Amino acid sequence: MMGAMVALLCISWPAWTEQIDSTDPAALTDRGLALAQGGQADQAEKLWRRALEAAPDYFPALFNLGYMHFSAGRFGEARRHLARAAEASPSDFNAHYLLGVAEQELGRGDEALRSWRKALDLRPDRFQLMQIMAVEYGKGRYHREAADIAMRALRLRPEAEDLYYMAVHACREAGDLGAGLEIAARAAKRYPASARANFEFAWHLQKDGRFEEALPYLRKAIELDPSYEEPHFFFGDWLVKQARYDEALEPLGRAVALRPDYMPARIARARAMMGLGKWAEAVDALNEAVRLAPRHPQPHLMLSQVHFRLRDRATARKEKELSLRLRRQNPALLEAVQSRPFPD
Amino acid sequence: MQSESLLPLLLAALVPGGLLAQGVASPNALPVKAREASGLPWDAGFVDVAREAGLDLAFTYGAEDEKRFIIESNGSGVAFLDYDGDSKLDVFLVNGSRLEGFPDGNAPTSRLYRNVGDGSFVDETSGSSLGRSGWGSAVCAGDYDNDGQLDVFVAYWGKDALFRNGGDGGFLETAEAAGVAGSADQWSSGCTFVDYDRDGLLDLLVSQYQRFDPETAPPPGKTSNCEWKGMPVYCGPRGLPYGNVTLYRNLGDGSFVDVSEKAGVRDVRDYYAFTAVAADFDGDGWQDIYIACDSTPSILFLNNGDGTFTDYATETGVAFNEHGFEQGGMGVGVGDFDGDGWLDLVKTNFADDYPNLYRSNDGVFFEDICVRAGLASNPQYVGWGVDFADLDNDGWQDIFQVNGHVYPKLDRQTKIAESYVQRNLVYRNIEGERFEDVSALAGPALRQARSSRGAAFGDFDDDGDVDVLVMNMAERVSLLRNDLPQGRNWVRLTLRGTSSNRAAIGAKVTIEAGGLSQTRAVMSQSSYVSHNDLRVHFGLGAADRIEKVVVRWPTGEEEFFPGIASRRGWLLTEGSGDAVAIP
């Protein structure tokens, strides 16, 4: 671990000398670095601390200490030194970046993003950092900010296919379907052989009320990658919503076959069976869903509806109560989390 | 000195954030744009005539700029009712209060306005005894003593009020004596008169939103239940004590008895209940009750026919949305939008969600077809009052929905793209297949943005089209006059029970005209905690007469009436077999 650290250390590197001026922070820091390179981390730390006694704001010593602790997984200590390093040298990209990573490791996502924002101000071309930030913004439910930075990354690297999907996803989470549609259209045009690109474009066209236009892209996505379950589910679910239950069974069956734990597809398939009055098949499908995900409330909810239709009110009630109980135990399964703006 | 190496940047795996508790249910629904516009003409245009009509109440409901507690945000219902029996629709407006109170004699009160008949109203509150102050929420009307005069029940945070109509323009508040006042610490939020046991007497169901005490309720921002999109807001409903449902049986001597336990309505627990609607949903001749619930599953009490109810909302598909998500349910409209004779439901919900359009397939099972039907294009609104109403008299029931957010400070920030004041919505019914947003074509009133709550539907000016009365938070009431050109035919039916309760609440009316079958229910409450015109309005399109009328009375008996001419009102008296023209 120290080897990796040393390879990344960032200070100037004067010739080794046995004569160290104990009050010269540069000399102490350099000597510490040499010790660290030799695997003597404890000795290195002592010298860096001495350097800080001599010059409390001496950036190289602060950064090296911070990075050493970071590499050793001591993120609290790392954060303390890196924060001082970033303060001592506000124009240092790595200090801000690494401080952000330490904050992230400590579960302080907002602080991480604040540090990364400063880092990005210093190096506005770091699209990889933008990707990381987009993910972190998303985890914090700051979907608007995630979309903005994902789109910024895409503007920097329009040749990076993954960035299109990241931006599309972030825009969707932010509720910005207009921007999502525009990016998805560009992706579909640029990557016509990509199942993902075709699917994303189809998804957005449907949300835009243009399902007839979406259909060729959806079909193409399925043709390009028959093992990609999302287009099958999306198509089948749309057919269910249009009460075209008979047609829906085939794509939904494929989605389930491709991804047996794909609960929304299983639920939509059961709904199609119910729409067709195929009660016994619906019960079988839902029981299979229960077998795969016994703690998911939705199959039990649907089972309560099927049994009610079959006039078995006792079983219907039992399934309902189980569904309600599981819902309370697993609220995240049937709830969406609100987006929010990043707190400045 | 600068560091020189860029540290390796690894893209973290995309991991969904853990679910935080939220004060209100949120499916985070994205808009689904409607198909291309139909291009059909739309003639119903609404103009707000409240000021010239003399409806001058500006509602009071908590602080105007910042709501510290949920009690300040939910607003109240309104009513179109003929309290003086002159066949003209009068107006009753339920008002609220403020937590800091008012100096003696200055508290705002609910208001009663008499319809003069020339398009204007006169404030008759002072002589009516309806001018009670306090945190009023819901209103429902019915003739519980069968004396031919409409009585009024008003739900409050605090003890509820039952106003018995004396027939002389005055009311007598009799809740305590009648046994329906409830307790001082309850927050009643919905009510409906309903003859659940078919004895010809209107019973009363009251829904309680929650038990609320500002002394113990947490302050804004205290927990994750007190945050909305990162903004500290008042807490709840989640995290606050649940309400319940109370059913009072009418003993026929002016008093009621609480039968909640015996009737099974207390078997449901842990709900935040709002608007209650009663009708015979499953067609068995017994009155059922649907209650829109906020951030908890909604309730459908099916009447077992033996004095008890069982909640079958989950089993019948009206507890959740189509994906099984709980929703922030507010208002409910009941109608038969597709003309198949079964009563369907439209329910409004909190923001970032669609309304529900629960189509009844056979009275047993409902299907939420909101997306398919084209109602998923406006999830940015917090929906409240809503109902099916044939606004353009083409024979198909359209949808009118009033909206308004709950956090006033939304209008003083820029980060969240939502506002406290919102436009209302009109959806045209295209032959029972789908709906089309025609708000932009529906007149100047639909361009107004307010934070609205209750809405009542009725033809206040008797010109043959349905008008809308709307409660607006901290603003004057809206009276949205429908200025529909006179091209299409219509008919208005007044039902009078004899064996059934006199106001015929709970009756279901089906007509056949112009090749269409239409069904309506007579209800004591719908929309959002409001009371509609009890007269039943049917648009007939080009048909100039109704070929057949079938009334299923609240007793469960069915009665046929002969064909009647359009463009006027008719009185249908139970057991008479004949419709009588109303002058």
Interface residues (C-beta under 8 A of the other chain):
Chain A: A7 L8 L9 C10 I11 S12 F59 P60 F63 S89 S91 D92 F93 N94 A95 Y97 L98 V101 R126 Q128 L129 Q131 I132 V135 E136 G138 K139 G140 R141 R144 H169 R172 G175 L177 Q206 K207 D208 G209 R210 K241 Q242 A243 P264 I267 R271 P297 Q298 L301 M302 S304 Q305 H307 F308 R309 R313 A316 R317 K320 S323 L324 R327 P331 A332 L334 E335 A336 V337 Q338 S339 R340 P341 P343
Chain B: M1 Q2 S3 E4 S5 L6 L7 L9 L10 L11 A12 L14 V15 P16 G17 G18 L19 L20 A21 Q22 A25 S26 P27 N28 L30 P31 V32 K33 A34 R35 E36 E227 W228 K229 G230 M231 P297 Y312 T314 E315 T316 G317 F320 E322 H323 G324 F325 E326 D352 V364 F365 I369 V371 R372 S377 K415 I416
